[in-house]
């Protein structure tokens, strides 16, 4: 998926869009990438002398990939968007610095009516940066 297809799938926009490209997608799995070039707004304060991507934004990036995946499941629900309802078992494994590219792998593990349960892994150069589970539901726009 290119940038326009991503923009068509989810409501997120710059400067809060955390997916540059989707390199793999099926009904149950998606792989996206994001490169942090160092000019992002949050580096100015997190931390000025040792800039790091905030862990919560790594989770957000993976959840945005999950939202792109779920957009295909909401085609019949016009006017609905996926929103996070839960995040569990978050494990931060590696810091992410300016200039690094993250790979976000998200898998849909279960669906119960309008509740979707997913697993996420964010990595840099094959090393896990964060792993977690999350849930989403369809909400009115």
CORPE-V319076 format. One record per backbone hydrogen bond with DSSP energy under -0.5 kcal/mol. NH is the residue of the N-H (numbers start at 1). CO is the residue of the C=O. E is the energy in kcal/mol with one decimal. If there is no record, write none. Layout:
BEGIN
nh:co:e
NH:CO:E
NH:CO:E
END
This chain:
BEGIN
nh:co:e
6:2:-1.9
7:3:-2.5
8:4:-2.0
9:5:-1.1
9:6:-0.5
10:6:-1.8
16:13:-2.5
18:16:-0.6
20:33:-2.6
21:33:-1.4
22:1:-1.6
23:21:-0.5
23:31:-2.4
24:31:-1.4
26:29:-2.9
30:106:-2.3
31:24:-2.6
32:104:-2.4
33:21:-2.5
34:102:-1.8
36:34:-0.5
36:100:-2.4
37:35:-0.7
43:40:-1.3
44:41:-0.8
45:42:-1.2
46:42:-1.3
50:47:-1.0
52:46:-2.2
53:96:-2.9
54:52:-0.5
57:54:-1.1
58:54:-1.4
59:55:-2.0
60:56:-2.2
61:57:-2.4
62:58:-1.8
63:59:-2.5
64:60:-2.3
65:61:-1.8
66:62:-2.2
67:63:-2.2
68:64:-2.0
69:65:-2.3
70:66:-2.7
71:67:-1.5
72:68:-0.7
72:69:-0.9
73:70:-1.5
74:70:-0.9
74:71:-0.7
75:72:-0.6
77:74:-1.4
78:76:-1.1
80:77:-1.6
81:139:-2.5
83:137:-2.4
85:135:-2.9
86:135:-1.3
88:133:-3.0
91:131:-2.5
93:91:-0.5
93:129:-2.9
94:129:-1.4
99:36:-3.8
100:97:-1.7
102:34:-3.2
103:123:-2.7
104:32:-3.1
105:103:-0.6
105:121:-3.0
106:30:-2.5
106:104:-0.5
107:119:-2.5
108:28:-3.1
109:107:-0.6
109:117:-2.8
110:117:-1.5
112:115:-2.7
115:112:-2.2
116:136:-3.0
117:110:-2.8
118:134:-3.3
119:107:-2.3
120:132:-3.0
121:105:-2.2
122:130:-2.9
123:103:-2.4
124:127:-2.6
127:124:-2.4
129:122:-3.8
130:122:-1.7
131:91:-1.6
132:120:-2.1
133:88:-2.5
134:118:-2.5
135:86:-2.3
136:116:-2.4
137:83:-2.0
138:114:-0.7
139:81:-2.9
139:137:-0.5
141:79:-2.6
END
